């Protein structure tokens, strides 16, 4: 079974999803629902004083996506919160 964890986030909350050698850290934040039927997550990569981020948008019926070297399986999402399992591949 792949290594991973379960998480529940409210809008604006974030959770670390990776710490590694090349990319020092990666976090995922729930950014809410910018429009009906669409949810968004923000991903941030950090290494030293360098950082990058991206806002990812998904239709409500998409319950999974790859993130870095892992997979996010969404079990619940609404305008205020998201529950998911992150599995390291």
ROKOL-553360 format. One record per atom (N, C-alpha, C): residue number from 1; residue in one letter; x, y, z. Coordinates in pm, whole numbers. Layout:
<atom nr="NUM" rest="A" X="X" Y="Y" Z="Z"/>
...
//
This chain:
<atom nr="1" rest="X" X="84" Y="-118" Z="0"/>
<atom nr="1" rest="X" X="0" Y="0" Z="0"/>
<atom nr="1" rest="X" X="89" Y="125" Z="0"/>
<atom nr="2" rest="X" X="56" Y="223" Z="-84"/>
<atom nr="2" rest="X" X="138" Y="345" Z="-88"/>
<atom nr="2" rest="X" X="134" Y="421" Z="45"/>
<atom nr="3" rest="X" X="245" Y="486" Z="75"/>
<atom nr="3" rest="X" X="254" Y="570" Z="195"/>
<atom nr="3" rest="X" X="174" Y="697" Z="171"/>
<atom nr="4" rest="X" X="105" Y="747" Z="273"/>
<atom nr="4" rest="X" X="28" Y="870" Z="255"/>
<atom nr="4" rest="X" X="-40" Y="913" Z="384"/>
<atom nr="5" rest="X" X="-133" Y="1009" Z="369"/>
<atom nr="5" rest="X" X="-206" Y="1059" Z="485"/>
<atom nr="5" rest="X" X="-340" Y="1117" Z="441"/>
<atom nr="6" rest="X" X="-432" Y="1128" Z="536"/>
<atom nr="6" rest="X" X="-562" Y="1190" Z="514"/>
<atom nr="6" rest="X" X="-558" Y="1331" Z="572"/>
<atom nr="7" rest="X" X="-629" Y="1424" Z="508"/>
<atom nr="7" rest="X" X="-632" Y="1561" Z="557"/>
<atom nr="7" rest="X" X="-767" Y="1623" Z="528"/>
<atom nr="8" rest="X" X="-803" Y="1722" Z="609"/>
<atom nr="8" rest="X" X="-923" Y="1801" Z="591"/>
<atom nr="8" rest="X" X="-883" Y="1948" Z="607"/>
<atom nr="9" rest="X" X="-917" Y="2029" Z="507"/>
<atom nr="9" rest="X" X="-878" Y="2169" Z="508"/>
<atom nr="9" rest="X" X="-999" Y="2259" Z="489"/>
<atom nr="10" rest="X" X="-1000" Y="2372" Z="558"/>
<atom nr="10" rest="X" X="-1097" Y="2477" Z="534"/>
<atom nr="10" rest="X" X="-1031" Y="2577" Z="438"/>
<atom nr="11" rest="X" X="-1108" Y="2667" Z="381"/>
<atom nr="11" rest="X" X="-1054" Y="2766" Z="288"/>
<atom nr="11" rest="X" X="-941" Y="2845" Z="357"/>
<atom nr="12" rest="X" X="-828" Y="2853" Z="291"/>
<atom nr="12" rest="X" X="-712" Y="2926" Z="343"/>
<atom nr="12" rest="X" X="-617" Y="2843" Z="427"/>
<atom nr="13" rest="X" X="-655" Y="2722" Z="465"/>
<atom nr="13" rest="X" X="-565" Y="2636" Z="541"/>
<atom nr="13" rest="X" X="-476" Y="2558" Z="445"/>
<atom nr="14" rest="X" X="-355" Y="2525" Z="493"/>
<atom nr="14" rest="X" X="-264" Y="2450" Z="409"/>
<atom nr="14" rest="X" X="-201" Y="2334" Z="486"/>
<atom nr="15" rest="X" X="-149" Y="2238" Z="409"/>
<atom nr="15" rest="X" X="-86" Y="2122" Z="468"/>
<atom nr="15" rest="X" X="39" Y="2090" Z="386"/>
<atom nr="16" rest="X" X="150" Y="2053" Z="452"/>
<atom nr="16" rest="X" X="268" Y="2012" Z="375"/>
<atom nr="16" rest="X" X="242" Y="1876" Z="311"/>
<atom nr="17" rest="X" X="275" Y="1863" Z="184"/>
<atom nr="17" rest="X" X="255" Y="1735" Z="116"/>
<atom nr="17" rest="X" X="386" Y="1669" Z="75"/>
<atom nr="18" rest="X" X="497" Y="1744" Z="86"/>
<atom nr="18" rest="X" X="624" Y="1683" Z="48"/>
<atom nr="18" rest="X" X="741" Y="1761" Z="108"/>
<atom nr="19" rest="X" X="837" Y="1686" Z="154"/>
<atom nr="19" rest="X" X="967" Y="1743" Z="191"/>
<atom nr="19" rest="X" X="1069" Y="1654" Z="123"/>
<atom nr="20" rest="X" X="1159" Y="1714" Z="49"/>
<atom nr="20" rest="X" X="1252" Y="1631" Z="-26"/>
<atom nr="20" rest="X" X="1388" Y="1695" Z="-40"/>
<atom nr="21" rest="X" X="1468" Y="1637" Z="-127"/>
<atom nr="21" rest="X" X="1604" Y="1682" Z="-145"/>
<atom nr="21" rest="X" X="1612" Y="1794" Z="-248"/>
<atom nr="22" rest="X" X="1547" Y="1779" Z="-363"/>
<atom nr="22" rest="X" X="1554" Y="1881" Z="-468"/>
<atom nr="22" rest="X" X="1459" Y="1997" Z="-435"/>
<atom nr="23" rest="X" X="1332" Y="1966" Z="-416"/>
<atom nr="23" rest="X" X="1235" Y="2067" Z="-373"/>
<atom nr="23" rest="X" X="1225" Y="2054" Z="-222"/>
<atom nr="24" rest="X" X="1262" Y="2158" Z="-149"/>
<atom nr="24" rest="X" X="1269" Y="2148" Z="-3"/>
<atom nr="24" rest="X" X="1133" Y="2128" Z="61"/>
<atom nr="25" rest="X" X="1029" Y="2193" Z="8"/>
<atom nr="25" rest="X" X="896" Y="2169" Z="63"/>
<atom nr="25" rest="X" X="789" Y="2202" Z="-40"/>
<atom nr="26" rest="X" X="676" Y="2136" Z="-27"/>
<atom nr="26" rest="X" X="561" Y="2160" Z="-111"/>
<atom nr="26" rest="X" X="438" Y="2160" Z="-20"/>
<atom nr="27" rest="X" X="355" Y="2262" Z="-32"/>
<atom nr="27" rest="X" X="233" Y="2269" Z="47"/>
<atom nr="27" rest="X" X="113" Y="2281" Z="-46"/>
<atom nr="28" rest="X" X="-2" Y="2237" Z="4"/>
<atom nr="28" rest="X" X="-128" Y="2248" Z="-69"/>
<atom nr="28" rest="X" X="-227" Y="2323" Z="18"/>
<atom nr="29" rest="X" X="-292" Y="2425" Z="-38"/>
<atom nr="29" rest="X" X="-392" Y="2506" Z="33"/>
<atom nr="29" rest="X" X="-525" Y="2495" Z="-41"/>
<atom nr="30" rest="X" X="-634" Y="2484" Z="36"/>
<atom nr="30" rest="X" X="-766" Y="2486" Z="-28"/>
<atom nr="30" rest="X" X="-805" Y="2630" Z="-53"/>
<atom nr="31" rest="X" X="-835" Y="2661" Z="-180"/>
<atom nr="31" rest="X" X="-867" Y="2799" Z="-220"/>
<atom nr="31" rest="X" X="-1017" Y="2819" Z="-244"/>
<atom nr="32" rest="X" X="-1099" Y="2721" Z="-213"/>
<atom nr="32" rest="X" X="-1244" Y="2738" Z="-223"/>
<atom nr="32" rest="X" X="-1299" Y="2712" Z="-361"/>
<atom nr="33" rest="X" X="-1417" Y="2768" Z="-385"/>
<atom nr="33" rest="X" X="-1487" Y="2750" Z="-512"/>
<atom nr="33" rest="X" X="-1503" Y="2887" Z="-580"/>
<atom nr="34" rest="X" X="-1424" Y="2913" Z="-684"/>
<atom nr="34" rest="X" X="-1432" Y="3043" Z="-752"/>
<atom nr="34" rest="X" X="-1561" Y="3060" Z="-832"/>
<atom nr="35" rest="X" X="-1625" Y="2950" Z="-868"/>
<atom nr="35" rest="X" X="-1753" Y="2955" Z="-938"/>
<atom nr="35" rest="X" X="-1827" Y="2824" Z="-910"/>
<atom nr="36" rest="X" X="-1958" Y="2821" Z="-933"/>
<atom nr="36" rest="X" X="-2032" Y="2697" Z="-909"/>
<atom nr="36" rest="X" X="-1976" Y="2582" Z="-995"/>
<atom nr="37" rest="X" X="-1955" Y="2469" Z="-932"/>
<atom nr="37" rest="X" X="-1907" Y="2352" Z="-1003"/>
<atom nr="37" rest="X" X="-1756" Y="2345" Z="-1022"/>
<atom nr="38" rest="X" X="-1681" Y="2438" Z="-962"/>
<atom nr="38" rest="X" X="-1535" Y="2439" Z="-977"/>
<atom nr="38" rest="X" X="-1472" Y="2462" Z="-839"/>
<atom nr="39" rest="X" X="-1373" Y="2378" Z="-804"/>
<atom nr="39" rest="X" X="-1298" Y="2403" Z="-681"/>
<atom nr="39" rest="X" X="-1152" Y="2427" Z="-715"/>
<atom nr="40" rest="X" X="-1079" Y="2489" Z="-623"/>
<atom nr="40" rest="X" X="-942" Y="2528" Z="-650"/>
<atom nr="40" rest="X" X="-851" Y="2494" Z="-533"/>
<atom nr="41" rest="X" X="-731" Y="2449" Z="-567"/>
<atom nr="41" rest="X" X="-626" Y="2430" Z="-468"/>
<atom nr="41" rest="X" X="-503" Y="2508" Z="-513"/>
<atom nr="42" rest="X" X="-431" Y="2564" Z="-418"/>
<atom nr="42" rest="X" X="-308" Y="2637" Z="-446"/>
<atom nr="42" rest="X" X="-192" Y="2553" Z="-398"/>
<atom nr="43" rest="X" X="-91" Y="2539" Z="-481"/>
<atom nr="43" rest="X" X="27" Y="2459" Z="-449"/>
<atom nr="43" rest="X" X="148" Y="2552" Z="-447"/>
<atom nr="44" rest="X" X="231" Y="2539" Z="-342"/>
<atom nr="44" rest="X" X="350" Y="2622" Z="-328"/>
<atom nr="44" rest="X" X="473" Y="2533" Z="-312"/>
<atom nr="45" rest="X" X="578" Y="2563" Z="-387"/>
<atom nr="45" rest="X" X="707" Y="2496" Z="-375"/>
<atom nr="45" rest="X" X="805" Y="2596" Z="-318"/>
<atom nr="46" rest="X" X="888" Y="2553" Z="-223"/>
<atom nr="46" rest="X" X="987" Y="2642" Z="-162"/>
<atom nr="46" rest="X" X="1122" Y="2572" Z="-154"/>
<atom nr="47" rest="X" X="1227" Y="2650" Z="-182"/>
<atom nr="47" rest="X" X="1363" Y="2601" Z="-163"/>
<atom nr="47" rest="X" X="1449" Y="2722" Z="-127"/>
<atom nr="48" rest="X" X="1495" Y="2727" Z="-3"/>
<atom nr="48" rest="X" X="1571" Y="2842" Z="43"/>
<atom nr="48" rest="X" X="1487" Y="2968" Z="34"/>
<atom nr="49" rest="X" X="1538" Y="3070" Z="-36"/>
<atom nr="49" rest="X" X="1460" Y="3193" Z="-51"/>
<atom nr="49" rest="X" X="1389" Y="3198" Z="-187"/>
<atom nr="50" rest="X" X="1383" Y="3086" Z="-256"/>
<atom nr="50" rest="X" X="1313" Y="3075" Z="-385"/>
<atom nr="50" rest="X" X="1178" Y="3009" Z="-360"/>
<atom nr="51" rest="X" X="1075" Y="3055" Z="-432"/>
<atom nr="51" rest="X" X="941" Y="2996" Z="-417"/>
<atom nr="51" rest="X" X="864" Y="3012" Z="-546"/>
<atom nr="52" rest="X" X="769" Y="2923" Z="-567"/>
<atom nr="52" rest="X" X="678" Y="2931" Z="-681"/>
<atom nr="52" rest="X" X="543" Y="2877" Z="-635"/>
<atom nr="53" rest="X" X="438" Y="2922" Z="-700"/>
<atom nr="53" rest="X" X="306" Y="2872" Z="-664"/>
<atom nr="53" rest="X" X="217" Y="2865" Z="-787"/>
<atom nr="54" rest="X" X="113" Y="2785" Z="-778"/>
<atom nr="54" rest="X" X="16" Y="2772" Z="-887"/>
<atom nr="54" rest="X" X="-122" Y="2749" Z="-827"/>
<atom nr="55" rest="X" X="-222" Y="2807" Z="-889"/>
<atom nr="55" rest="X" X="-361" Y="2781" Z="-853"/>
<atom nr="55" rest="X" X="-414" Y="2678" Z="-952"/>
<atom nr="56" rest="X" X="-464" Y="2567" Z="-903"/>
<atom nr="56" rest="X" X="-517" Y="2462" Z="-988"/>
<atom nr="56" rest="X" X="-669" Y="2460" Z="-975"/>
<atom nr="57" rest="X" X="-739" Y="2451" Z="-1087"/>
<atom nr="57" rest="X" X="-885" Y="2453" Z="-1088"/>
<atom nr="57" rest="X" X="-937" Y="2319" Z="-1142"/>
<atom nr="58" rest="X" X="-1037" Y="2262" Z="-1072"/>
<atom nr="58" rest="X" X="-1092" Y="2132" Z="-1110"/>
<atom nr="58" rest="X" X="-1244" Y="2136" Z="-1109"/>
<atom nr="59" rest="X" X="-1309" Y="2064" Z="-1202"/>
<atom nr="59" rest="X" X="-1454" Y="2051" Z="-1195"/>
<atom nr="59" rest="X" X="-1493" Y="1967" Z="-1073"/>
<atom nr="60" rest="X" X="-1608" Y="1990" Z="-1017"/>
<atom nr="60" rest="X" X="-1653" Y="1920" Z="-896"/>
<atom nr="60" rest="X" X="-1653" Y="1768" Z="-911"/>
<atom nr="61" rest="X" X="-1675" Y="1718" Z="-1032"/>
<atom nr="61" rest="X" X="-1681" Y="1573" Z="-1050"/>
<atom nr="61" rest="X" X="-1543" Y="1508" Z="-1065"/>
<atom nr="62" rest="X" X="-1437" Y="1588" Z="-1068"/>
<atom nr="62" rest="X" X="-1302" Y="1532" Z="-1071"/>
<atom nr="62" rest="X" X="-1257" Y="1508" Z="-927"/>
<atom nr="63" rest="X" X="-1240" Y="1383" Z="-892"/>
<atom nr="63" rest="X" X="-1210" Y="1346" Z="-754"/>
<atom nr="63" rest="X" X="-1067" Y="1301" Z="-731"/>
<atom nr="64" rest="X" X="-979" Y="1328" Z="-827"/>
<atom nr="64" rest="X" X="-840" Y="1292" Z="-807"/>
<atom nr="64" rest="X" X="-750" Y="1364" Z="-905"/>
<atom nr="65" rest="X" X="-624" Y="1387" Z="-864"/>
<atom nr="65" rest="X" X="-525" Y="1448" Z="-952"/>
<atom nr="65" rest="X" X="-386" Y="1419" Z="-897"/>
<atom nr="66" rest="X" X="-288" Y="1419" Z="-986"/>
<atom nr="66" rest="X" X="-149" Y="1397" Z="-948"/>
<atom nr="66" rest="X" X="-89" Y="1528" Z="-904"/>
<atom nr="67" rest="X" X="-4" Y="1521" Z="-802"/>
<atom nr="67" rest="X" X="61" Y="1639" Z="-748"/>
<atom nr="67" rest="X" X="204" Y="1602" Z="-712"/>
<atom nr="68" rest="X" X="300" Y="1653" Z="-789"/>
<atom nr="68" rest="X" X="439" Y="1614" Z="-766"/>
<atom nr="68" rest="X" X="455" Y="1465" Z="-788"/>
<atom nr="69" rest="X" X="512" Y="1396" Z="-691"/>
<atom nr="69" rest="X" X="528" Y="1252" Z="-699"/>
<atom nr="69" rest="X" X="425" Y="1181" Z="-613"/>
<atom nr="70" rest="X" X="304" Y="1237" Z="-610"/>
<atom nr="70" rest="X" X="195" Y="1179" Z="-532"/>
<atom nr="70" rest="X" X="63" Y="1194" Z="-603"/>
<atom nr="71" rest="X" X="-40" Y="1139" Z="-541"/>
<atom nr="71" rest="X" X="-175" Y="1146" Z="-596"/>
<atom nr="71" rest="X" X="-272" Y="1191" Z="-486"/>
<atom nr="72" rest="X" X="-358" Y="1287" Z="-520"/>
<atom nr="72" rest="X" X="-460" Y="1337" Z="-428"/>
<atom nr="72" rest="X" X="-592" Y="1275" Z="-467"/>
<atom nr="73" rest="X" X="-657" Y="1204" Z="-372"/>
<atom nr="73" rest="X" X="-790" Y="1147" Z="-392"/>
<atom nr="73" rest="X" X="-888" Y="1225" Z="-305"/>
<atom nr="74" rest="X" X="-975" Y="1303" Z="-369"/>
<atom nr="74" rest="X" X="-1070" Y="1388" Z="-297"/>
<atom nr="74" rest="X" X="-1191" Y="1305" Z="-257"/>
<atom nr="75" rest="X" X="-1223" Y="1305" Z="-127"/>
<atom nr="75" rest="X" X="-1339" Y="1231" Z="-78"/>
<atom nr="75" rest="X" X="-1460" Y="1321" Z="-56"/>
<atom nr="76" rest="X" X="-1435" Y="1451" Z="-32"/>
<atom nr="76" rest="X" X="-1545" Y="1547" Z="-13"/>
<atom nr="76" rest="X" X="-1493" Y="1686" Z="-45"/>
<atom nr="77" rest="X" X="-1575" Y="1764" Z="-113"/>
<atom nr="77" rest="X" X="-1539" Y="1903" Z="-139"/>
<atom nr="77" rest="X" X="-1666" Y="1987" Z="-143"/>
<atom nr="78" rest="X" X="-1665" Y="2101" Z="-77"/>
<atom nr="78" rest="X" X="-1774" Y="2199" Z="-86"/>
<atom nr="78" rest="X" X="-1712" Y="2338" Z="-78"/>
<atom nr="79" rest="X" X="-1794" Y="2440" Z="-72"/>
<atom nr="79" rest="X" X="-1743" Y="2578" Z="-77"/>
<atom nr="79" rest="X" X="-1654" Y="2613" Z="41"/>
<atom nr="80" rest="X" X="-1668" Y="2543" Z="154"/>
<atom nr="80" rest="X" X="-1592" Y="2578" Z="274"/>
<atom nr="80" rest="X" X="-1479" Y="2484" Z="310"/>
<atom nr="81" rest="X" X="-1482" Y="2360" Z="256"/>
<atom nr="81" rest="X" X="-1380" Y="2263" Z="299"/>
<atom nr="81" rest="X" X="-1356" Y="2155" Z="194"/>
<atom nr="82" rest="X" X="-1243" Y="2086" Z="213"/>
<atom nr="82" rest="X" X="-1208" Y="1973" Z="128"/>
<atom nr="82" rest="X" X="-1149" Y="1864" Z="218"/>
<atom nr="83" rest="X" X="-1182" Y="1738" Z="189"/>
<atom nr="83" rest="X" X="-1120" Y="1622" Z="255"/>
<atom nr="83" rest="X" X="-1056" Y="1539" Z="146"/>
<atom nr="84" rest="X" X="-934" Y="1492" Z="172"/>
<atom nr="84" rest="X" X="-863" Y="1415" Z="70"/>
<atom nr="84" rest="X" X="-762" Y="1321" Z="133"/>
<atom nr="85" rest="X" X="-714" Y="1229" Z="50"/>
<atom nr="85" rest="X" X="-603" Y="1141" Z="88"/>
<atom nr="85" rest="X" X="-490" Y="1168" Z="-10"/>
<atom nr="86" rest="X" X="-370" Y="1192" Z="43"/>
<atom nr="86" rest="X" X="-251" Y="1211" Z="-39"/>
<atom nr="86" rest="X" X="-168" Y="1085" Z="-28"/>
<atom nr="87" rest="X" X="-138" Y="1022" Z="-144"/>
<atom nr="87" rest="X" X="-57" Y="901" Z="-146"/>
<atom nr="87" rest="X" X="71" Y="928" Z="-223"/>
<atom nr="88" rest="X" X="183" Y="891" Z="-166"/>
<atom nr="88" rest="X" X="311" Y="907" Z="-232"/>
<atom nr="88" rest="X" X="329" Y="789" Z="-326"/>
<atom nr="89" rest="X" X="356" Y="819" Z="-451"/>
<atom nr="89" rest="X" X="370" Y="713" Z="-552"/>
<atom nr="89" rest="X" X="512" Y="662" Z="-559"/>
//
